[in-house]
């Protein structure tokens, strides 16, 4: 129980910006459409959620 309290306290402190200015999460998404000569058309999608970083990398 004590460990859980410590973890929750640290999470609350980091959420309120005590460790520095809060950073908004970044969402990146990409979609690719293409044509394969053997299997025909294809589509590919990717979504990335970046928490606590600049999202520039």
C-alpha positions in Angstrom: 0.0 0.0 0.0 2.9 2.4 0.8 4.5 1.8 -2.6 1.2 2.4 -4.4 0.8 5.7 -2.5 4.3 6.8 -3.5 3.7 5.9 -7.1 0.4 7.8 -7.2 2.0 10.9 -5.5 4.8 10.9 -8.0 2.3 10.7 -10.9 0.3 13.5 -9.4 3.4 15.7 -9.1 4.5 15.1 -12.6 1.0 15.7 -13.9 0.7 19.1 -12.3 4.0 20.4 -13.7 6.1 20.4 -10.5 9.0 18.9 -12.4 8.9 21.7 -15.0 6.5 23.2 -17.5 3.8 20.7 -18.6 4.3 19.4 -22.2 1.2 18.6 -24.3 1.2 15.2 -25.9 1.8 15.0 -29.7 -0.1 12.9 -32.1 1.4 12.0 -35.5 -0.4 10.0 -38.2 0.4 8.9 -41.7 -1.4 7.0 -44.4 0.1 5.4 -47.5 -1.7 4.2 -50.5 0.1 2.2 -53.3 -0.1 -0.4 -56.0 1.8 -3.6 -55.9 2.3 -5.3 -59.3 1.6 -8.8 -57.8 -1.1 -8.3 -55.1 -2.7 -5.1 -56.3 -3.6 -2.0 -54.3 -2.6 -1.6 -50.7 -3.1 0.8 -47.8 -1.0 1.3 -44.7 -1.7 3.6 -41.7 0.4 4.5 -38.6 -0.4 6.5 -35.5 2.1 7.6 -32.9 1.4 9.2 -29.5 4.3 11.0 -28.0 4.1 12.0 -24.3 6.6 14.3 -22.7 8.8 15.0 -25.7 9.0 17.4 -28.5 7.8 14.9 -31.1 10.5 16.0 -33.5 12.3 12.8 -34.0 
